[in-house]
Amino acid sequence: MKLITLKPLMPFFFGYENTFGKKGTNYYVKSALFPQQSAILGMLRREILLQAGLLTRKLRDEWVDENKSEVAKKLVGSGKFKNFNDEIDIGVIKSISPVFLKKKEKYYFLMPNIKGIKKQKGYYLVDFEEGYKNFGFVLKDLDGNKEPLFFSENKGAFIESEMVGNSLKDNEDAFFKKIVYNLNGFEFAFYADIDFDLKDSVVKLGADNSLFKMQVKDVDNSFEDIEFKKKNFLDCDDSVSIVLG
């Protein structure tokens, strides 16, 4: 099993479905905070092909030459990832865990920013914590210690900034604004079961092909081995639990 970390070397923009709308109808958009699993898979596939010497850079793009296609398929498969229920051939990549945040040796997960839940007259009342930007969610480590999502007063994981641009030169209708993010002392992390000697590298990820420093460490544990101290995450009565997908 490999623990893979991604440290952004520049602000990043993670897209999602209909980010800009059809034909750019949305002129103001925000990046997602975490990369989608399909983006992680695409990044890993490309990097494996690069490190195996199978990806050829052409004038306008890069691809696998026809005489290397069978070897490439054995390494990264040929299926396209659409949803979690699909069974696709992804070659030497056996599994990829959800993406979380890592700061030094601590792991952080996106959790509800909630003190507890109480049942009253047949309804459940949610008691939210105060003092954190982004009212609904917060980061927690495995001991239940909190870290705010957004950077403020020298705390928080995500640094937010705004970018403006014009996708078509001298065309006012193509003007856009977007919110991009960087990380403050954190890095993205995930576990991957890969039957390939993947090396540290600088990789591209996200809608803007932002650069990340990728580090790969062979480990004996897996994502399923992480033991959450549930009592520190959410204290609520009536056996109510919240699961974030």
Buried (B, 14 or more C-beta within 10 A) or exposed (E): BBBBBBBBEEBBBBBEEEBBEEEBEEBEBBBBBBBBBBBBBBBBBBBBBBBBEBBEEEEEEEBBEEEBEEEBBEBBBEBEBEEEEEEEEBBBBEEBBBBBBBBEEEBBBBBBBBBBBBEEEEEEEBEEEEEBBBEEBBBBBBEBEBBBBBBEEEEBBBBBEEEEEEEEEEEEEEEBEBBBBBBBEBBBBBBBBBEBEBEEEEBEBBBBEBBBBBBBEEEEEBBEEEEBEEEBBBEBEEEEEEEEE
